[in-house]
């Protein structure tokens, strides 16, 4: 861990309220990374296991339906990207694309989850924050139907419903996992 990474973690809104020790734990797991404008960070379904804290730049969360790419949410510096790497253990739920050059901190989702399990105080705080991210993304997915009038496009409506179902199921599983983590098991 470098001082620069530790300082970036401490300044990031995701770390607000973490102790210096928890920031150091998070920083020890981080590596710096960057993405060029229009670079695909990951595609929906990709088995990538990275979670990111965005330091600079903006990214689009998108879903692709019948060859149409729809923006679900726009993320910017101070946001988090790739929560499913930590909470779901499966493929990505959206496509992410850099709208401008991005600097970020990247975390291996498996290592972050293992650290959360080993240090339950740290784990509780990280899981609590990640559940907030899931909730925000769920609300963004719900707004897609209003912005894109999916009521008139059966394929898009079906895809949006599937995504909402997956996010709600993940939120429910994650609450159970958080309770187990807090209970020490």
C-alpha angles and dihedrals in degrees: 000000000000127000088244092058092045091051091047090052092048092051096047115100090229088068095048108133095014116131118247087252092055090047088052090050091051092045091051088061095047133096127185118247139166139203130205123232111285092011113144105235092190138336127232108276094019111146092225114141102201129121118197138203107204113226100174137002135029134274133195121224106211141177123207118218122176091339093311118119114212124189110231098178141352117226126197141180108314094034131107127236132194103025091162089070088071104029109033108033090211138087126312118280097213140023114252122205130179111242090190134358110306133203113194146161113243126206129191102240094215093052092046091051091047089052090050090053093047095048106035094184090057090040094054092053093047094046091048090054093046091052087056089054091050090050091051092050091048090055090048091052090051090054092055091078092055095046096046101033091235090174087086097046112067096191092050092046090050092050092047090049091050091050092048090050091051092048093048091048090049091049090052093047091046092053089053091047090050091052090050091048092051091046089054097247 
